[in-house]
């Protein structure tokens, strides 16, 4: 039987280290070398303690690209002396899983050595594939470590999610990225130390900032810059920018980040912060979002959060959308920005939303409430004889264009569904309602006097 390779031993089929990308060569070998994620790996944290004790259970790492999910899984396998077996959710399926299970069972029985099954992009596995893991996780055939950039709550089925711990990895800070770059430049064994390169502070700052928290991206840019200047060269800001070429924003139009940014945009508008609203709008545009998605959210916000405090808000949102249709990009971004600023700085009221909810509740409570006779039409003689339309008062016959009569069914008389807000145009609505209430009270008093 073939001897099982210990983690860290070279494979006969592995490429020579010198041919690997810099990001793969410089992969941390110890927890001390690992950059970032101090909220998980600082001394005394539960995950670090479990790793150092060698007693880790199945888990999922959820975080953005380049935050160290794969590296951390490798380190866990090394620290716990288990075999690291990668499983790609994109290219492999249940037949491959059966092979892994067989190997893991033999490894455990013959050598007493456990297995770390690393499921990269675990969110891409369908429900059947995820279910196939369950019995082996429960029996301890292997420990599964899944990596995902998507929210596990939505992408991992409940049965598997209940059997693992979820750890959230954060994007690396600019200081973390800067440290990774400096390490790669000085490491003579695995990095670029032998090239004796110099890097200007501006170039280091640019790479660290533009990496968007992704160490792999920073190292890829560094390697390209090093190849450009060659041994003994100097990496300037211009060289770094050239190596970077086009930086792509971290934005998935179908994933959680899509909804996160839309939420941030809406909440900035609602919170009357034009600076925040413009920033999140720009982030979505830069990430390739369809502007119509942004307009749809803005239209909803104009009705929900500005409402009658400024009735023009909805009109401006519709006009901005139509202007974008006419102009296209990039000219159409200007009406989008103008609309964003207008909505953020408009007075706010959710009274229309509250009124709609109250009206729907009332309608569901009284589905059979009869329409009052006096506001029913009476197109036939029989209807008139039955009292339809009897006593109806035509509002325009009065000087005030208002007649105090009841329009709600009997069960809901006196119900107040709409209460105007305190700002903007609704202050005027409040005045009108108060005036009509005064006319109604006066008419009621006069009817009472007549009856006496």
C-alpha positions in Angstrom: 0.0 0.0 0.0 1.3 3.5 -0.9 2.7 5.5 2.0 0.5 8.4 2.9 2.3 11.8 2.5 2.6 13.8 5.7 1.4 17.4 5.5 4.3 19.6 4.5 6.2 16.9 2.6 6.7 17.5 -1.1 4.6 15.6 -3.6 6.3 13.8 -6.5 3.9 15.7 -8.8 4.1 19.1 -7.1 5.7 21.9 -9.2 9.1 23.2 -8.0 8.7 26.0 -5.4 10.4 28.5 -7.6 7.7 28.2 -10.3 4.9 28.9 -7.9 3.3 32.4 -7.7 4.7 34.6 -5.0 1.4 34.4 -3.0 1.7 30.6 -2.9 5.4 30.6 -2.0 5.0 33.1 0.8 2.1 31.4 2.4 2.5 31.6 6.3 3.9 28.4 7.9 2.9 29.4 11.5 0.2 31.3 13.3 2.8 33.9 14.2 3.4 34.6 10.5 -0.3 34.8 9.7 -1.5 38.3 9.0 -4.7 39.8 10.3 -7.7 38.1 12.0 -6.6 39.0 15.5 -10.2 38.7 16.6 -9.9 35.0 16.0 -6.2 34.2 16.4 -4.9 36.5 19.1 -3.6 34.8 22.2 -6.4 33.6 24.4 -9.0 33.5 21.6 -11.0 30.2 21.4 -10.0 29.3 17.9 -6.3 29.8 18.5 -6.5 27.8 21.7 -8.3 25.0 19.9 -5.7 25.0 17.1 -2.8 24.9 19.5 -4.4 22.1 21.5 -5.0 20.1 18.3 -8.7 19.8 19.1 -10.5 21.6 16.2 -14.0 20.5 15.0 -15.7 21.1 11.7 -16.0 24.8 10.8 -16.7 27.2 8.0 -14.6 30.3 7.2 -16.7 33.1 5.8 -14.8 36.1 4.4 -13.7 38.0 1.3 -11.1 36.8 -1.1 -7.5 37.0 0.1 -8.4 37.1 3.8 -6.6 33.9 4.6 -9.3 31.2 4.5 -7.2 28.6 2.7 -4.0 29.4 4.5 -5.7 29.1 7.9 -7.1 25.7 6.9 -3.5 24.6 5.9 -2.2 25.8 9.3 -4.9 23.9 11.2 -4.0 20.7 9.4 -0.3 21.2 10.2 -0.8 22.2 13.9 -3.2 19.2 14.5 -1.1 16.8 12.4 -3.9 15.8 10.1 -3.8 15.2 6.4 -4.9 18.2 4.3 -7.2 17.1 1.5 -8.6 19.8 -0.8 -12.1 19.4 -2.4 -13.3 21.8 -5.0 -17.0 22.6 -5.0 -16.6 23.7 -8.6 -14.9 20.7 -10.3 -15.5 17.7 -7.9 -18.6 15.9 -6.8 -19.9 12.9 -4.8 -17.7 10.3 -6.6 -14.6 12.2 -5.5 -16.0 12.5 -2.0 -16.3 8.7 -1.8 -12.6 8.3 -2.6 -11.7 10.9 0.1 -13.9 9.0 2.6 -12.2 5.7 1.8 -8.7 7.2 2.1 -9.7 9.0 5.4 -11.0 5.7 6.9 -7.8 3.8 6.0 -5.6 6.6 7.2 -7.4 6.7 10.5 -7.5 2.9 10.9 -3.9 2.2 9.9 -2.0 5.3 11.1 -4.4 6.9 13.6 -4.2 10.1 11.6 -7.1 12.3 11.0 -8.1 14.2 7.8 -9.0 17.8 7.2 -11.3 18.0 4.2 -11.0 21.5 2.9 -14.1 22.4 0.8 -13.3 25.5 -1.1 -16.2 27.6 -2.3 -18.5 25.3 -0.3 -21.5 27.6 -1.1 -21.4 26.2 -4.7 -22.2 22.7 -3.5 -25.9 21.8 -4.1 -28.1 20.4 -1.3 -27.4 16.8 -2.2 -23.7 17.3 -2.1 -23.8 19.1 1.2 -26.0 16.3 2.7 -23.3 13.8 1.6 -20.9 15.3 4.1 -23.2 14.8 7.1 -22.7 11.1 8.1 -18.9 11.4 7.7 -18.8 14.5 9.8 -20.9 12.9 12.5 -18.8 9.7 12.5 -15.6 11.7 12.7 -14.3 10.2 9.4 -12.9 13.7 8.6 -13.1 17.2 9.9 -14.6 19.5 7.3 -13.4 23.1 6.9 -15.4 25.0 4.4 -14.4 28.3 2.8 -17.0 30.7 1.4 -17.3 34.4 0.3 -21.1 34.1 0.7 -23.3 34.3 3.8 -23.6 30.7 5.1 -27.1 31.5 6.5 -28.3 31.6 2.9 -26.0 29.2 1.1 -25.4 26.3 3.5 -28.3 24.0 4.3 -29.5 23.9 7.9 -28.4 20.3 8.6 -24.8 21.0 7.8 -24.8 24.4 9.3 -25.9 23.0 12.6 -22.9 20.7 12.8 -20.2 23.3 12.2 -18.9 26.5 13.7 -18.8 29.6 11.5 -15.9 32.0 11.8 -16.0 35.4 10.1 -12.8 36.5 8.5 -12.4 40.3 7.9 -10.6 42.0 5.0 -7.0 42.7 5.9 -6.2 46.2 7.0 -3.8 48.4 5.1 -1.2 47.9 7.8 -1.7 44.1 7.5 -1.2 44.2 3.8 1.9 46.5 4.2 3.4 43.9 6.5 2.8 41.1 4.1 4.4 43.1 1.3 7.5 43.9 3.4 7.8 40.3 4.4 7.7 39.1 0.8 10.4 41.7 -0.1 12.8 40.6 2.7 12.2 36.8 2.7 15.2 35.3 0.9 14.1 31.7 1.1 10.5 32.0 -0.3 10.0 35.6 -1.2 11.9 38.3 -3.2 14.7 38.9 -0.7 17.3 37.7 -3.1 16.4 40.5 -5.6 17.5 43.2 -3.2 14.6 45.4 -4.2 13.7 48.9 -2.8 10.1 50.1 -2.5 9.1 53.7 -2.1 6.7 54.6 0.7 4.2 55.9 -1.8 4.3 52.6 -3.8 3.8 50.5 -0.6 0.9 52.7 0.4 -0.7 52.5 -3.0 -0.4 48.7 -3.1 -1.7 48.3 0.4 -4.7 50.6 -0.3 -5.7 49.3 -3.7 -5.5 45.6 -2.6 -8.9 46.1 -0.9 -7.9 43.9 2.0 -6.8 41.1 -0.3 -3.2 39.9 0.4 -3.2 37.7 -2.7 -4.0 40.7 -4.9 -1.2 42.8 -3.2 1.4 40.0 -3.7 0.4 39.6 -7.3 0.9 43.3 -8.0 4.3 43.2 -6.1 5.5 40.2 -8.1 4.6 42.0 -11.4 6.4 45.1 -10.2 9.5 43.1 -9.2 9.5 41.4 -12.6 9.4 44.9 -14.2 12.3 46.5 -12.3 14.4 43.3 -11.9 17.1 42.6 -9.3 18.4 45.7 -7.5 15.5 47.8 -8.9 13.3 50.4 -7.2 9.6 50.0 -7.1 8.1 53.5 -7.5 4.5 54.6 -7.3 4.4 54.8 -11.1 5.8 51.2 -11.4 3.2 49.9 -8.8 0.4 51.7 -10.7 1.6 50.2 -14.0 1.8 46.7 -12.4 -1.7 47.2 -11.0 -3.2 48.1 -14.4 -7.0 48.0 -13.7 -8.1 47.3 -10.1 -11.5 45.6 -10.0 -13.8 46.5 -7.1 -14.8 43.6 -4.7 -18.5 43.5 -5.6 -20.7 40.6 -6.5 -23.9 41.7 -8.1 -25.6 38.4 -7.2 -24.1 37.9 -3.7 -24.5 39.3 -0.2 -22.2 42.3 -1.0 -24.8 43.4 -3.5 -27.5 43.6 -0.8 -25.1 45.1 1.7 -24.2 48.0 -0.5 -27.8 48.6 -1.5 -28.8 48.6 2.2 -26.0 51.0 3.0 -27.2 53.3 0.2 -30.8 53.2 1.4 -29.9 53.8 5.0 -27.7 56.7 4.1 -30.5 58.3 2.2 -32.9 57.7 5.1 -30.4 59.1 7.5 -30.0 62.3 5.5 -26.3 61.8 4.9 -25.6 62.8 1.3 -21.9 62.0 1.7 -22.5 58.4 2.6 -25.2 58.0 0.0 -23.0 59.3 -2.8 -20.1 57.0 -1.6 -22.2 53.8 -1.7 -23.8 54.9 -5.0 -20.3 55.3 -6.5 -19.2 51.9 -5.0 -22.0 50.2 -6.8 -21.4 52.0 -10.1 -17.7 51.2 -9.9 -18.4 47.6 -9.2 -20.5 47.3 -12.3 -24.0 47.4 -10.8 -26.9 48.1 -13.2 -27.9 51.7 -12.4 -31.6 50.7 -12.8 -31.1 48.6 -9.6 -30.0 51.8 -7.8 -32.9 53.8 -9.2 -35.4 51.1 -8.1 -34.1 51.4 -4.5 -34.2 55.2 -4.7 -37.8 55.2 -6.0 -38.8 52.9 -3.1 -37.0 55.1 -0.6 -38.6 58.3 -2.0 -42.1 56.8 -1.3 -41.2 55.1 1.9 -38.9 57.5 3.7 -39.5 61.0 2.2 -43.1 60.5 1.3 -45.4 63.5 1.7 -42.9 65.5 3.5 -41.7 66.4 0.0 -44.0 65.1 -2.7 -41.5 66.3 -5.4 -39.0 63.6 -4.2 -40.7 60.8 -6.1 -41.1 63.0 -9.2 -37.4 63.8 -9.1 -36.5 60.1 -8.7 -38.7 59.2 -11.7 -37.3 62.1 -13.8 -33.7 61.1 -12.9 -34.4 57.5 -14.0 -35.9 58.7 -17.3 -32.9 61.0 -17.8 -30.5 58.1 -17.4 -32.5 56.1 -20.0 -32.1 59.1 -22.4 -28.4 59.8 -21.7 -26.8 56.5 -20.8 -23.4 56.2 -19.0 -21.5 58.2 -18.1 -23.6 61.3 -18.6 -26.5 59.6 -16.9 -24.6 59.3 -13.7 -25.1 63.0 -13.1 -28.9 62.9 -12.7 -28.4 59.8 -10.5 -26.1 61.8 -8.3 -28.5 64.8 -8.2 -31.3 62.5 -7.3 -29.2 60.9 -4.5 -28.3 64.3 -3.0 -31.9 65.5 -3.2 -33.4 62.4 -1.5 -30.7 62.5 1.2 -31.3 66.2 2.0 -35.1 66.1 1.7 -37.3 66.2 4.8 -38.3 62.7 5.9 -41.7 61.1 6.7 -42.8 57.5 6.7 -46.5 58.5 7.4 -47.6 57.2 4.0 -46.0 53.8 4.7 -47.6 53.7 8.2 -51.0 54.7 6.8 -50.8 52.0 4.1 -50.0 49.4 6.8 -52.9 50.6 9.0 -55.3 50.6 6.1 -54.4 47.1 5.1 -54.8 45.9 8.7 -58.2 47.5 8.9 -59.3 46.0 5.6 -58.3 42.5 6.7 -60.1 43.0 10.0 -63.3 44.2 8.4 -63.5 42.4 5.0 -67.3 42.5 4.9 -67.8 46.1 6.1 -70.6 47.7 4.0 -70.2 50.8 2.0 -72.3 53.6 3.6 -75.5 54.1 1.6 -75.0 57.8 1.0 -71.7 57.3 -0.9 -73.0 54.5 -3.1 -74.0 55.3 -6.7 -77.7 54.9 -7.6 -77.9 54.4 -11.3 -81.3 52.6 -11.1 -84.7 53.4 -9.7 -84.6 50.5 -7.4 -81.3 51.6 -5.9 -82.7 55.1 -5.3 -85.7 53.5 -3.5 -83.4 51.5 -1.4 -81.6 54.7 -0.2 -78.5 54.5 -2.3 -76.8 57.9 -2.6 -79.5 59.5 -0.3 -78.1 62.4 1.7 -74.8 62.6 -0.3 -73.4 66.1 -0.3 -71.4 67.2 -3.3 -68.2 68.8 -1.9 -68.0 71.5 -4.6 -71.4 72.9 -3.7 -69.9 74.4 -0.6 -67.7 77.5 -0.5 -64.9 75.6 1.2 -65.1 72.6 -1.3 -65.6 70.5 1.8 -68.7 68.8 3.3 -68.5 67.1 6.6 -69.9 63.6 6.0 -68.8 60.1 6.8 -66.8 58.0 4.3 -65.7 55.1 6.5 -67.9 52.0 7.2 -69.8 52.0 10.4 -67.3 49.6 12.1 -64.4 52.0 11.5 -66.0 55.4 12.2 -63.5 57.7 13.8 -60.5 55.6 12.8 -57.3 57.6 12.1 -55.2 55.7 9.5 -53.0 58.6 8.3 -51.2 60.9 10.7 -49.0 63.5 9.0 -45.4 64.0 9.9 -44.0 67.1 11.4 -41.7 68.3 8.5 -41.8 69.7 5.1 -45.1 69.7 3.1 -46.8 67.6 5.8 -46.9 70.7 8.0 -49.3 72.2 5.4 -51.3 68.9 5.3 -51.6 69.2 9.1 -53.1 72.7 8.8 -55.6 71.5 6.2 -56.7 68.5 8.3 -57.1 70.8 11.3 -59.3 73.2 9.3 -61.5 70.4 8.0 -61.8 69.0 11.5 -62.9 72.5 12.6 -65.5 72.7 9.9 -66.8 69.2 10.7 -67.1 70.0 14.4 -68.9 73.2 13.6 -71.4 71.4 11.3 -71.9 68.7 14.0 -72.7 71.4 16.5 -75.1 73.1 14.1 -77.0 69.9 13.5 -77.3 69.3 17.2 -78.7 72.9 17.7 -81.2 72.2 14.9 -82.4 69.0 16.6 -82.9 70.9 19.8 
